Amino acid sequence: MKKFNKMDPDLDNEQSVLCEKIINDINTVFLKDIELTSFEIIPTVLNRNKSPVIHVEHNLGLESWCAKHVYDHAHKMLMNYKKQSLQRYVQQSEIVLKYLNVALLINPDVTGFWHIRRQLMQKNRLKMNRELKFSALVLSKKPKSNEAFAYRRWLFSFQSAESIDWHLEIGICERCADRSSSNYHAWSHRQWVLQNSPTIIRAEIMRSEKFMRKHISDYSSYHYRQLLIAQAYHLSYYDAEELQHLHDLKELINYYLIADVQCPTQILDLLLPGIDHSAIGEQRLKSFLYCCNLSAHDMRLCDDQKNMYGERESFELHRRASLKFIVEQCVRLLSGDWVGMYSPPATPEQKQQFNMHLRKFDYNSYEFLLALKKSEGLLGPKHRKWCSLFLGFDYESGAA
């Protein structure tokens, strides 16, 4: 193939022919291989006089020397089709689709192109499974593509929750987050999956910890973990097998109180003394213990990570969030909020109201919370200030 030369206007027609050939080559790959898993722009300085489309074992590549010209040509053709009536370019959907595929693979941030796909989908010109695979292919190149994630959510709106492979969706989110740190769009999509498929909570608890251990400075994973635990408590979820042990919660209590608690009943008596168990309900109490144990586990994990890797802001922030969860749930139940709802995101007014309640709460009347307050106050003035602001601990009166 000849190299593009945009300085010579006489070559415009030849360049268009070359772009068409490249686009047709890509389209041939799409038709031949429905199991494509990745797409990449391959850095190349020179045209090596052969097709720049590379297809190897379900992986598609396009050499970079022609990418801009191919995209410009596809963009121009799509704009021409878009000027026509909807009915007319829907009738030419196969031709429109080949340009759409190339344009979105190279630049997936054009909302208008995704809108054309939605129109074709609504006119039954596209197949659901192929569209899900295409959007996943786009994400293989640009893991932070909000448009691709939004398109997947839109596609799922036409399916029942039972027919969706939620674990596959989590896998896509994880691969995108693994490839690109602080991937807001991938983690937001994962939260959407969690909200729509609460049955994956148990698997997510294990997977989220593995990700945190691997990506120690990516706070997005820690924040997701906090939402995951909050969602588990909101749904009164617990793992019956884990309730038999509660090792991390026992260790935390024994650290603060130098006590020797052995069974869930003893733990409840220390955390929620005088509470009417029957009024709260067995399901809620078991979930309370289970989620507090997860938070205690994460506090220990952050301390272990800190000892291994040194200071990280993510360790400190997540430890505080885990501590806050335990204190808040104790305070809610001790204050008579037997429903114990914890369903973020709360409104700013609700947060402010509860923070005021924390500041008025009498921590000194409860052995565990008082011991926790004293122990956390020893971690330095910066942490004491945080405890005062967000937990309502009063260190100024001398009670601590």
C-alpha positions as CSV (number, residue, x, y, z in Angstrom):
1,M,0.0,0.0,0.0
2,K,1.1,3.5,-0.7
3,K,1.7,5.9,2.1
4,F,-0.9,8.6,2.7
5,N,0.1,12.1,1.5
6,K,-2.3,14.7,2.7
7,M,-0.2,17.5,1.2
8,D,-1.2,16.6,-2.3
9,P,-4.9,17.2,-3.1
10,D,-4.7,15.0,-6.2
11,L,-4.3,11.9,-4.0
12,D,-7.6,12.4,-2.2
13,N,-9.4,9.9,-4.3
14,E,-6.7,7.4,-4.0
15,Q,-6.6,7.8,-0.2
16,S,-10.3,7.2,0.0
17,V,-9.9,4.0,-2.0
18,L,-7.1,2.9,0.4
19,C,-9.2,3.7,3.4
20,E,-12.2,1.8,2.0
21,K,-9.9,-1.2,1.5
22,I,-8.7,-1.1,5.0
23,I,-12.2,-0.7,6.4
24,N,-13.4,-3.6,4.3
25,D,-10.5,-5.7,5.6
26,I,-11.5,-4.9,9.2
27,N,-15.1,-5.7,8.3
28,T,-14.1,-9.1,6.9
29,V,-12.4,-9.9,10.2
30,F,-15.6,-9.0,12.0
31,L,-17.7,-11.3,9.8
32,K,-15.2,-14.1,10.0
33,D,-14.3,-14.0,13.7
34,I,-17.3,-13.4,16.1
35,E,-15.1,-14.2,19.1
36,L,-12.7,-11.2,18.9
37,T,-11.5,-10.3,22.3
38,S,-9.1,-7.4,21.9
39,F,-8.3,-4.5,19.6
40,E,-5.1,-2.4,19.6
41,I,-3.6,0.4,17.6
42,I,-0.1,-1.0,16.8
43,P,2.7,1.7,16.8
44,T,4.4,1.7,13.4
45,V,6.3,4.5,11.8
46,L,6.3,3.3,8.2
47,N,3.9,1.7,5.8
48,R,5.4,-1.7,5.0
49,N,3.4,-2.1,1.8
50,K,1.0,-4.7,3.1
51,S,-2.4,-4.6,4.8
52,P,-2.2,-2.7,8.1
53,V,-5.0,-4.9,9.5
54,I,-3.6,-7.7,11.7
55,H,-5.7,-10.6,12.9
56,V,-4.2,-13.2,15.2
57,E,-6.1,-15.6,17.4
58,H,-9.2,-13.5,18.1
59,N,-7.0,-10.4,18.4
60,L,-7.4,-7.5,16.0
61,G,-4.8,-4.8,15.4
62,L,-4.5,-1.8,13.1
63,E,-1.1,-0.2,12.4
64,S,-0.9,3.4,13.6
65,W,0.3,5.0,10.4
66,C,-3.1,4.8,8.8
67,A,-5.4,5.0,11.9
68,K,-6.1,8.8,11.6
69,H,-6.9,8.7,7.9
70,V,-9.1,5.6,8.3
71,Y,-11.0,7.3,11.2
72,D,-11.4,10.5,9.2
73,H,-12.8,8.6,6.3
74,A,-15.2,6.6,8.4
75,H,-16.3,9.8,10.2
76,K,-16.9,11.5,6.9
77,M,-19.0,8.6,5.6
78,L,-21.1,8.4,8.8
79,M,-21.8,12.1,8.7
80,N,-23.0,11.7,5.1
81,Y,-25.3,8.8,6.1
82,K,-26.6,10.7,9.1
83,K,-27.8,13.5,6.8
84,Q,-30.2,11.0,5.3
85,S,-33.5,10.1,6.8
86,L,-33.5,7.5,9.6
87,Q,-35.4,5.0,7.5
88,R,-32.9,5.3,4.6
89,Y,-29.7,4.8,6.6
90,V,-31.3,2.0,8.6
91,Q,-32.0,0.3,5.2
92,Q,-28.3,0.5,4.6
93,S,-27.4,-0.7,8.1
94,E,-24.7,-3.2,7.0
95,I,-22.7,-0.5,5.2
96,V,-23.2,2.0,8.1
97,L,-22.2,-0.6,10.6
98,K,-18.8,-1.3,9.0
99,Y,-18.0,2.4,9.3
100,L,-19.4,2.5,12.9
101,N,-17.2,-0.4,14.0
102,V,-14.0,1.2,12.8
103,A,-14.8,4.7,14.0
104,L,-15.8,3.5,17.5
105,L,-12.8,1.2,17.8
106,I,-10.4,4.0,17.0
107,N,-12.3,6.7,19.0
108,P,-15.1,5.4,21.3
109,D,-15.8,8.8,22.9
110,V,-18.2,10.1,20.2
111,T,-21.7,9.9,21.7
112,G,-23.4,10.4,18.3
113,F,-21.9,7.2,16.9
114,W,-23.2,5.2,19.9
115,H,-26.6,6.8,19.3
116,I,-26.6,5.5,15.8
117,R,-25.9,2.0,17.1
118,R,-28.9,2.4,19.5
119,Q,-31.1,3.4,16.6
120,L,-30.0,0.4,14.6
121,M,-30.5,-1.8,17.6
122,Q,-34.0,-0.5,18.2
123,K,-34.8,-1.2,14.5
124,N,-33.6,-4.9,15.0
125,R,-30.7,-4.4,12.7
126,L,-28.2,-5.5,15.3
127,K,-28.0,-8.6,17.5
128,M,-27.7,-8.3,21.3
129,N,-24.9,-10.8,21.7
130,R,-22.8,-9.2,19.0
131,E,-23.3,-5.8,20.5
132,L,-22.2,-6.9,23.9
133,K,-19.1,-8.4,22.4
134,F,-18.4,-5.3,20.4
135,S,-18.6,-3.0,23.4
136,A,-16.3,-5.4,25.3
137,L,-13.9,-5.2,22.3
138,V,-14.0,-1.4,22.6
139,L,-13.2,-1.6,26.3
140,S,-10.2,-3.8,25.5
141,K,-8.6,-0.8,23.8
142,K,-10.0,2.0,26.0
143,P,-10.8,0.6,29.4
144,K,-12.1,4.0,30.6
145,S,-14.7,4.4,27.9
146,N,-17.8,5.7,29.7
147,E,-19.7,5.5,26.4
148,A,-19.0,1.8,26.1
149,F,-20.1,1.1,29.7
150,A,-23.2,3.2,29.2
151,Y,-24.1,1.3,26.0
152,R,-23.8,-2.0,27.9
153,R,-26.2,-0.8,30.5
154,W,-28.6,0.3,27.8
155,L,-28.4,-3.1,26.2
156,F,-29.1,-4.8,29.5
157,S,-32.3,-2.8,29.9
158,F,-33.8,-5.0,27.3
159,Q,-33.0,-8.2,29.2
160,S,-34.2,-9.7,32.4
161,A,-31.8,-9.9,35.3
162,E,-31.9,-13.7,35.3
163,S,-30.7,-13.8,31.7
164,I,-27.6,-11.6,32.3
165,D,-24.2,-13.2,33.0
166,W,-23.3,-10.9,35.9
167,H,-20.1,-12.7,36.7
168,L,-18.9,-12.1,33.1
169,E,-19.8,-8.4,33.6
170,I,-17.8,-8.2,36.8
171,G,-14.9,-9.8,34.9
172,I,-15.0,-7.1,32.3
173,C,-15.0,-4.4,35.0
174,E,-12.1,-6.0,36.7
175,R,-10.0,-6.3,33.5
176,C,-10.6,-2.6,32.8
177,A,-9.7,-1.6,36.3
178,D,-6.7,-3.8,36.2
179,R,-5.4,-2.1,33.0
180,S,-6.2,1.5,34.0
181,S,-5.9,2.6,37.6
182,S,-8.5,4.9,39.3
183,N,-10.9,3.8,36.6
184,Y,-14.0,5.6,37.7
185,H,-16.2,4.4,34.9
186,A,-15.3,0.7,35.4
187,W,-16.0,0.9,39.2
188,S,-19.2,2.8,38.7
189,H,-20.4,0.1,36.3
190,R,-19.4,-2.5,38.8
191,Q,-21.5,-0.8,41.4
192,W,-24.4,-0.9,39.0
193,V,-23.9,-4.6,38.6
194,L,-23.9,-5.1,42.4
195,Q,-27.1,-3.1,42.8
196,N,-28.8,-5.2,40.1
197,S,-27.5,-8.6,41.1
198,P,-27.2,-8.8,44.9
199,T,-26.6,-12.6,44.6
200,I,-23.0,-11.9,43.7
201,I,-22.1,-10.3,47.0
202,R,-20.3,-13.3,48.4
203,A,-18.1,-13.7,45.3
204,E,-17.5,-9.9,45.3
205,I,-16.3,-9.9,48.9
206,M,-13.5,-12.4,47.9
207,R,-12.7,-10.8,44.6
208,S,-12.6,-7.2,46.0
209,E,-10.0,-8.2,48.6
210,K,-7.8,-9.9,46.0
211,F,-7.9,-6.7,43.9
212,M,-7.0,-4.5,46.9
213,R,-4.0,-6.7,47.7
214,K,-2.8,-6.4,44.1
215,H,-3.4,-2.7,43.6
216,I,-2.4,-1.2,46.9
217,S,-2.5,2.4,45.8
218,D,-5.7,2.3,43.8
219,Y,-8.3,3.8,46.2
220,S,-11.1,3.1,43.8
221,S,-11.0,-0.5,44.8
222,Y,-11.1,0.4,48.5
223,H,-14.1,2.7,48.0
224,Y,-15.9,-0.1,46.2
225,R,-15.2,-2.4,49.1
226,Q,-16.8,0.0,51.5
227,L,-19.9,0.3,49.3
228,L,-20.0,-3.5,49.1
229,I,-20.0,-4.0,52.8
230,A,-22.6,-1.3,53.2
231,Q,-24.8,-3.0,50.6
232,A,-24.4,-6.3,52.4
233,Y,-25.6,-4.8,55.6
234,H,-28.4,-2.9,53.9
235,L,-29.6,-6.3,52.5
236,S,-29.1,-8.0,55.9
237,Y,-26.6,-10.4,54.2
238,Y,-24.3,-12.7,56.1
239,D,-22.3,-15.8,55.6
240,A,-23.5,-18.5,58.0
241,E,-20.1,-20.3,58.0
242,E,-18.2,-17.1,58.7
243,L,-20.4,-16.3,61.7
244,Q,-19.1,-19.4,63.5
245,H,-15.6,-17.8,63.6
246,L,-15.6,-14.0,63.4
247,H,-11.8,-14.1,64.0
248,D,-11.1,-10.5,63.0
249,L,-13.9,-9.0,65.1
250,K,-12.8,-11.0,68.1
251,E,-9.2,-9.9,67.6
252,L,-10.3,-6.3,67.3
253,I,-12.4,-6.5,70.5
254,N,-9.6,-8.2,72.4
255,Y,-7.2,-5.5,71.2
256,Y,-9.3,-2.7,72.5
257,L,-10.5,-4.3,75.7
258,I,-7.9,-6.9,76.4
259,A,-10.9,-9.2,76.8
260,D,-11.4,-12.9,75.8
261,V,-14.6,-13.1,73.8
262,Q,-15.3,-16.5,72.2
263,C,-18.8,-16.7,70.8
264,P,-21.2,-14.4,68.9
265,T,-23.4,-13.9,71.9
266,Q,-20.5,-12.5,74.0
267,I,-19.5,-10.2,71.1
268,L,-23.1,-8.9,70.8
269,D,-23.2,-8.3,74.6
270,L,-20.0,-6.2,74.4
271,L,-20.9,-4.3,71.2
272,L,-24.6,-3.8,72.0
273,P,-25.1,-4.1,75.7
274,G,-28.7,-4.1,76.9
275,I,-30.1,-4.3,73.3
276,D,-33.4,-6.1,72.8
277,H,-32.3,-8.8,70.4
278,S,-35.8,-9.9,69.5
279,A,-36.8,-6.4,68.6
280,I,-33.9,-6.0,66.2
281,G,-34.3,-9.4,64.6
282,E,-31.9,-12.3,64.2
283,Q,-31.2,-11.6,60.5
284,R,-30.2,-8.0,61.2
285,L,-28.0,-9.0,64.2
286,K,-26.2,-11.7,62.2
287,S,-25.6,-9.3,59.3
288,F,-24.3,-6.7,61.8
289,L,-21.8,-9.2,63.2
290,Y,-20.8,-10.4,59.8
291,C,-20.3,-6.9,58.3
292,C,-18.5,-5.6,61.4
293,N,-16.2,-8.6,61.1
294,L,-15.4,-7.7,57.4
295,S,-14.6,-4.2,58.5
296,A,-12.4,-5.4,61.3
297,H,-10.7,-7.7,58.8
298,D,-10.0,-4.7,56.5
299,M,-8.6,-2.7,59.4
300,R,-6.1,-5.4,60.1
301,L,-5.4,-5.8,56.4
302,C,-4.6,-2.1,56.1
303,D,-2.2,-2.4,59.1
304,D,-0.6,-5.4,57.6
305,Q,-0.2,-3.7,54.2
306,K,1.2,-0.6,55.9
307,N,3.9,-2.8,57.7
308,M,4.7,-4.5,54.4
309,Y,4.7,-1.6,51.9
310,G,5.0,1.5,54.1
311,E,2.7,4.5,54.4
312,R,0.0,4.8,51.7
313,E,-2.9,7.2,51.8
314,S,-5.2,4.4,50.6
315,F,-4.4,2.3,53.7
316,E,-5.1,5.1,56.1
317,L,-8.3,6.2,54.4
318,H,-9.7,2.7,54.2
319,R,-8.9,1.9,57.7
320,R,-10.7,5.0,58.9
321,A,-13.7,4.1,56.7
322,S,-13.8,0.6,58.2
323,L,-13.6,2.0,61.7
324,K,-16.4,4.5,60.9
325,F,-18.6,1.7,59.7
326,I,-18.3,-0.3,63.0
327,V,-18.8,2.8,65.2
328,E,-21.8,4.1,63.2
329,Q,-23.6,0.7,63.2
330,C,-23.1,0.3,66.9
331,V,-24.4,3.9,67.5
332,R,-27.4,3.4,65.3
333,L,-28.5,0.2,67.0
334,L,-27.7,1.5,70.5
335,S,-29.7,4.7,69.7
336,G,-32.8,2.7,68.8
337,D,-32.5,2.6,65.1
338,W,-33.4,-1.1,65.0
339,V,-33.8,-1.2,61.3
340,G,-30.1,-0.1,61.2
341,M,-30.4,1.1,57.6
342,Y,-27.1,1.9,56.0
343,S,-27.8,2.6,52.3
344,P,-25.4,5.2,50.8
345,P,-25.4,7.5,49.1
346,A,-27.2,9.4,51.9
347,T,-28.2,13.0,51.2
348,P,-26.0,15.8,52.6
349,E,-28.8,16.6,55.1
350,Q,-28.9,13.0,56.3
351,K,-25.2,12.9,56.7
352,Q,-25.1,16.2,58.6
353,Q,-28.0,15.1,60.9
354,F,-26.3,11.8,61.7
355,N,-22.9,13.5,62.4
356,M,-24.7,15.8,64.9
357,H,-26.1,12.7,66.5
358,L,-22.6,11.2,66.7
359,R,-21.3,14.3,68.5
360,K,-24.1,14.1,71.1
361,F,-23.8,10.3,71.6
362,D,-22.5,9.2,75.1
363,Y,-19.6,7.0,74.2
364,N,-18.5,6.8,77.8
365,S,-21.5,4.7,78.8
366,Y,-20.5,1.8,76.6
367,E,-17.4,-0.2,77.5
368,F,-16.3,-1.2,73.9
369,L,-16.9,2.2,72.3
370,L,-15.1,4.0,75.2
371,A,-12.1,1.6,74.9
372,L,-12.1,2.1,71.1
373,K,-12.2,5.9,71.6
374,K,-9.3,5.9,73.9
375,S,-7.2,3.6,71.8
376,E,-7.8,5.5,68.6
377,G,-6.9,8.7,70.4
378,L,-3.4,7.4,70.9
379,L,-2.7,7.4,67.1
380,G,-1.6,11.0,66.9
381,P,-3.2,14.4,66.7
382,K,-4.1,14.1,63.1
383,H,-6.1,10.9,63.7
384,R,-7.7,12.4,66.9
385,K,-8.9,15.3,64.8
386,W,-10.4,13.0,62.3
387,C,-12.1,11.0,65.1
388,S,-13.5,14.2,66.5
389,L,-14.9,15.4,63.2
390,F,-16.3,12.2,61.8
391,L,-17.0,10.0,64.8
392,G,-18.0,12.7,67.3
393,F,-15.3,11.7,69.8
394,D,-14.7,14.4,72.4
395,Y,-11.1,14.4,73.4
396,E,-11.2,18.0,74.8
397,S,-13.2,17.3,78.0
398,G,-10.7,14.9,79.4
399,A,-13.1,12.0,79.3
400,A,-10.9,10.0,77.0
